[in-house]
Amino acid sequence: MTDIPRRAVSRTAKLAALPLGFAGRTVLGMGKRVTGLASDVISAEIQQRTAEQLFSVLGQLKGGAMKFGQALSVFEAALPEEIAAPYRQALTKLQEAAPPLPAATVHKVLAEQLGPDWRDRFVEFNDTPAAAASIGQVHRAVWRDPGYGPSGAPKHRDVAVKIQYPGAGDALLADLKQLSRLGGMFRAIQPGLDVKPLLVELRERITEELDYELEAESQRAFAAAYADDPEIFIPEVLDSSPRVLITEWIEGTPLSQIIREGTEEQRDEAGRLMAVLHLSAPMRAGLLHADPHPGNFRLLPDGRLGVIDFGAVARMPEGTPEPIGRIAALALRGDAEGVVAGLRKEGFVSATEPIDAEAVLDFLRPMLEPIAEEEFRFTRAWLRTEATRLASPRSPTFQLSRQLNLPPSYLMIHRVTLGSIGVLCQLEAKAPYRAILARWLPGFAPVA
């Protein structure tokens, strides 16, 4: 048996073992109940063991499993605190850490992608990875820039070298296929979570994210759009190949650290800057950064928000669709009929089925609370309340939601919005979100 099949069997065995271990702990914890979303979830001790096993395996597998875990991690703020606590540490580790590739493997990839003389392009190269992404790991190095500086000395620059894991494409497909079978386990953690659409979307994005040259193109577009911006910083791309990406290194405090131990001022500012980035990017860059988890953001010493990892982007050459802002403004003004008419036109509501316009407005109003006032503080409690309202099968809101549809053209925008809100609730960030929308969202105007 070759190494590749052995690794595939090992990966499959690890994933297959998850539901078995979880089932045993479920039996042990049967009858233990908690209030909130997860009404049938087992005891805290059992939860902690499950979290440790689940995220340990996801981290070891890298690939699709790690990417899936990262996607889940931004939603942990929606879980009841007694359930979220055991998961938080494992989730945070998953965002920025994974077992590293051996140095020999790293060197082999660099030789394949940059040529046998790849070392000549660096003054220094650190074999120990500085961070791990879902399909690759990042090394710190010193890049040998062509030319000379003002003093006549050679120019050197600190860089981040992102190296894709060998076999990442096959691993992603295999992991996602296995994870699609674990829906029952994730429902026990969060009954309202439907993993299938998330997995389908992740599968559709695999090809793009595996191409580091395409990522380089997206990052260059962002960097050009935010050049010399006083609030947002995008590192420069220095070189790229299909499996290696070399960009300017940035120093800063990761958002995961700010979530854990940042001051209220830091958390508020980080949240405000995240909102500015996600709302302004479609208009300024024609792109939407589509991977809003804390590992992709840094608060820089000069106060700017540093942004990394542009493998997942939504292409929006005409900016954010105008109906989003217009319908939100109509809802804030209480125009129920106008809201339903707009939703029907965009495909959110059936063109023929009757629907209660006032009920639709009642459905939307709590979601729009963050922009109903001049300032709003996102909190875990607010998100849990909203998740409970939307996920409970006995809730009138849940029943109404079954009459609503999510058009495919809005799927990525919807996912990025939910992910961003999850991070803002982890930060518990207060900011003038309505004014940010009024500045960057077409069709939206603040309500007097």
Disulfide bonds with the S-S distance in Angstrom:
none
